[in-house]
Every structure is written in C-alpha cells, then in structure tokens.
C-alpha cells in the first residue's frame, strides 16, 4: 500500500536539518490553522520543497506557499506582485511571485505578514471554501534534487 500524502510529506521534511525541519512543520501548522479549508499541494522539486495552500486543486489557485531549501524557508505569495506592501517586506522582483523569509513560525503572526496573508486571501480568484476541511495532495516529486541540508 502506498504511503499517505501526510507520510510522504513527513519524509520530504525529514530530509532537512532538524532546525529547518522544525520551522517547516511549525509554519505549516500555523498556515493550516489560518487556512483550514485550503488544499495543500506539495511539490518536492529540484530546488525547493514547496507546500502550497490553494483554493482548488489547480496550482494557479495557490494563495501562499512555504518554500524550503537548504538555506532557509520562505513564505511565498503566488500573486505577490499584486499585493499591497506598505511595510516593504516582500522580496523578489519577478512579474508575479514575492516572498518573505521566515526566521520562525512567529513571523507569520507579525502584523505586516498577517496583512499580506489577509490581502492574498481576499484577492484569490477562487475563494477558499467557507466550510469543510482541506487536505494534502502530492503533486510532484523530482527524482533529482539539490541537497536539502546546508553543506558543512
């Protein structure tokens, strides 16, 4: 019997060094509480482990994701270039995506980050379901990946 998506995700997170894995788990839990009806789309890709919180099973309906690499974890806003950012905390210069580096899960509760999350939910093309519970789905696993731990 194949492993459940939750067990697969736990294995992906376990590839990271313990402090990074702890940050991924705590930030994921905080986002799961904040967005309980979102569908978690998981991509264990070449560059990142990405856990997207989406309104539907379409990746383009992703509101925000955790992007984890050996050098840290970021909160990535799929349509971040369109978000109001009066505090200037969003990083990145692409046409669409913007991100905030997470030093701890507590970063998610900072007023400027909370305002970005609220704005991202409000601008979602498809709204989050108002009832029910989200679930986790594994969308992609790359056979070849960058190391998940920083080299010593």
C-alpha positions as CSV (number, residue, x, y, z in Angstrom):
1,X,0.0,0.0,0.0
2,X,1.5,3.4,-1.0
3,X,2.2,5.9,1.8
4,X,-0.4,8.5,2.6
5,X,0.3,12.1,1.4
6,X,0.9,13.0,5.1
7,X,3.5,10.3,5.5
8,X,5.2,11.3,2.2
9,X,5.3,14.9,3.3
10,X,6.8,13.9,6.6
11,X,9.5,12.1,4.7
12,X,10.2,15.1,2.5
13,X,10.5,17.4,5.6
14,X,12.8,14.8,7.3
15,X,15.5,15.4,4.5
16,X,16.2,18.9,6.1
17,X,18.4,19.6,9.0
18,X,16.5,19.5,12.3
19,X,16.1,23.3,12.9
20,X,14.8,23.8,9.3
21,X,12.5,20.8,9.5
22,X,11.1,22.2,12.8
23,X,10.5,25.5,11.1
24,X,8.7,23.9,8.2
25,X,6.5,21.9,10.5
26,X,5.6,24.8,12.8
27,X,5.0,27.2,9.9
28,X,2.8,24.6,8.1
29,X,0.8,24.1,11.2
30,X,0.3,27.8,11.6
31,X,-0.8,28.2,8.0
32,X,-3.1,25.1,8.3
33,X,-4.8,26.8,11.3
34,X,-5.0,30.1,9.4
35,X,-6.4,28.5,6.2
36,X,-8.2,25.3,7.4
37,X,-10.2,24.8,4.1
38,X,-7.2,25.2,1.8
39,X,-5.9,22.3,-0.3
40,X,-2.2,21.7,0.4
41,X,-0.4,21.0,-2.8
42,X,3.1,19.5,-2.3
43,X,5.9,19.7,-4.8
44,X,9.2,18.1,-3.8
45,X,11.1,19.7,-6.7
46,X,14.7,20.1,-7.7
47,X,15.2,23.5,-5.9
48,X,12.6,23.5,-3.2
49,X,10.1,21.6,-1.1
50,X,7.0,23.7,-1.8
51,X,3.8,23.4,0.2
52,X,1.1,25.5,-1.4
53,X,-2.2,26.5,0.2
54,X,-4.7,26.6,-2.6
55,X,-8.4,27.3,-3.1
56,X,-8.7,24.4,-5.6
57,X,-6.6,21.6,-7.0
58,X,-5.3,24.0,-9.7
59,X,-1.8,25.3,-8.9
60,X,-2.8,28.7,-10.3
61,X,-5.3,28.9,-7.4
62,X,-2.4,28.9,-4.9
63,X,-2.7,31.8,-2.3
64,X,0.6,31.2,-0.5
65,X,3.2,28.5,-0.1
66,X,6.1,27.5,2.1
67,X,9.2,27.2,0.0
68,X,12.0,25.3,1.8
69,X,15.6,24.9,0.7
70,X,18.9,24.1,2.4
71,X,19.4,27.9,3.0
72,X,16.1,28.5,4.7
73,X,12.3,28.8,4.5
74,X,10.2,31.5,2.8
75,X,6.6,32.4,2.7
76,X,5.9,32.7,-1.0
77,X,2.9,34.6,-2.3
78,X,1.9,33.2,-5.7
79,X,0.5,36.6,-6.9
80,X,2.7,38.7,-4.5
81,X,3.4,41.4,-7.1
82,X,-0.2,42.5,-6.9
83,X,-0.3,42.7,-3.1
84,X,-0.2,46.0,-1.2
85,X,3.0,46.1,0.7
86,X,3.1,49.4,2.7
87,X,5.8,48.0,5.0
88,X,8.1,46.9,2.1
89,X,8.7,43.5,3.5
90,X,8.1,41.5,0.2
91,X,11.3,40.3,-1.5
92,X,11.8,39.3,-5.1
93,X,11.5,41.1,-8.4
94,X,9.7,38.8,-10.7
95,X,6.5,39.6,-12.5
96,X,4.3,37.5,-10.2
97,X,5.8,35.9,-7.1
98,X,7.0,37.7,-4.0
99,X,8.2,36.2,-0.7
100,X,9.1,36.8,2.9
101,X,11.9,34.9,4.6
102,X,10.8,33.1,7.8
103,X,13.1,33.2,10.8
104,X,10.5,31.4,12.9
105,X,6.8,30.5,12.7
106,X,6.1,33.6,14.8
107,X,7.0,35.7,11.7
108,X,3.5,34.6,10.4
109,X,1.8,36.4,13.2
110,X,3.6,39.8,12.6
111,X,1.1,42.5,11.6
112,X,2.7,43.2,8.2
113,X,2.8,39.5,7.3
114,X,-0.8,38.9,8.6
115,X,-1.9,41.9,6.4
116,X,-0.3,40.2,3.4
117,X,-2.0,36.9,4.1
118,X,-5.4,38.6,4.5
119,X,-4.9,40.5,1.3
120,X,-3.8,37.4,-0.6
121,X,-6.9,35.5,0.6
122,X,-9.1,38.5,-0.4
123,X,-7.6,38.7,-3.9
124,X,-7.9,34.9,-4.6
125,X,-9.6,34.4,-8.0
126,X,-11.5,31.4,-6.5
127,X,-12.4,32.0,-2.8
128,X,-11.5,29.5,-0.1
129,X,-14.4,27.2,0.8
130,X,-16.2,28.7,3.9
131,X,-16.8,25.2,5.4
132,X,-15.1,21.8,5.3
133,X,-11.5,20.8,5.7
134,X,-8.6,21.0,3.4
135,X,-6.4,18.0,2.5
136,X,-2.9,17.3,1.4
137,X,-2.0,16.1,-2.1
138,X,1.4,15.3,-3.5
139,X,1.6,17.0,-6.9
140,X,5.2,16.3,-8.0
141,X,8.3,14.6,-6.8
142,X,11.6,15.2,-8.7
143,X,14.0,12.3,-8.8
144,X,16.9,14.7,-8.9
145,X,17.1,17.3,-6.1
146,X,19.5,19.8,-4.7
147,X,20.7,18.9,-1.2
148,X,18.2,19.7,1.5
149,X,20.9,20.3,4.1
150,X,23.5,23.0,4.1
151,X,27.0,21.7,3.4
152,X,29.3,21.9,6.4
